[in-house]
Amino acid sequence: MDKRVITGFLISPLLPSAVAAVVLSGSTSNWSALPAQLALMIGIAELAALLFGVPIYFLVKRFRPIGMVECVGSGVVIGLLAGLVGVLVGAVSGLIFWLIAVKSASAGPNHSSKRTREKPRAA
């Protein structure tokens, strides 16, 4: 598995989980619960990425190129397991994963995982 893909799976659940934890703590004005909510949401999101995201990634990759729609859609499907908050967290996680693992690979030759051979220059 490509280094960007592993990084994408590890990092993509962090930001949406943190935002959701802050929103939940703010909506109940219970800021003392924020660390526990944050740890719980990140733990659940990382577990969902491992149990569902990795198999979905390989399944989709087998049949079609991985794009933003596939990543966000997969995040939404995974998030449906947890309700509306999960859908939002899943969609944003999928978008972040796409930015890290897929879009960065197509950003140019310096970021590409494909090795290319340069043609020798004429003297």
C-alpha positions, 0 to 999 in steps of 0.5 A, a space after each residue: 500500500 502506498 505511503 500516501 494511502 496509509 497517511 490518508 487513512 491515519 490523518 483523514 478522521 482527525 479533523 472532522 472528529 475534532 470538529 464534531 467533538 467541539 460542536 457536541 461539547 458546545 451544543 451542551 455547554 459541557 466543555 469539560 467532556 471535550 477531551 473524552 468526546 474527542 478521544 472517543 470520536 477519533 477512536 471510533 473514526 479510526 476503527 471505522 477507517 480500518 474495518 470499513 475504509 480499507 476494504 472499500 478502498 481496495 474493492 473500489 480500486 479493483 474496479 475503477 480509478 479512485 476519485 473524490 466522488 468515490 472517497 466522499 461516497 465511501 465516507 458517507 456510507 461508512 458514516 451512515 452507520 453512526 447517523 447524521 453526525 457520522 455522515 458528516 464526519 465520514 464525508 469530510 474524512 473521505 474528502 481529506 483522504 482523497 486530498 492526501 492519498 489521491 490528489 497529491 499523487 496527481 499533483 505533478 512529477 515531484 509528488 507522483 508515486 509512479 517512477 518515470 524514466 527520463 529520456 537521455 538528452 542528445 549531446 
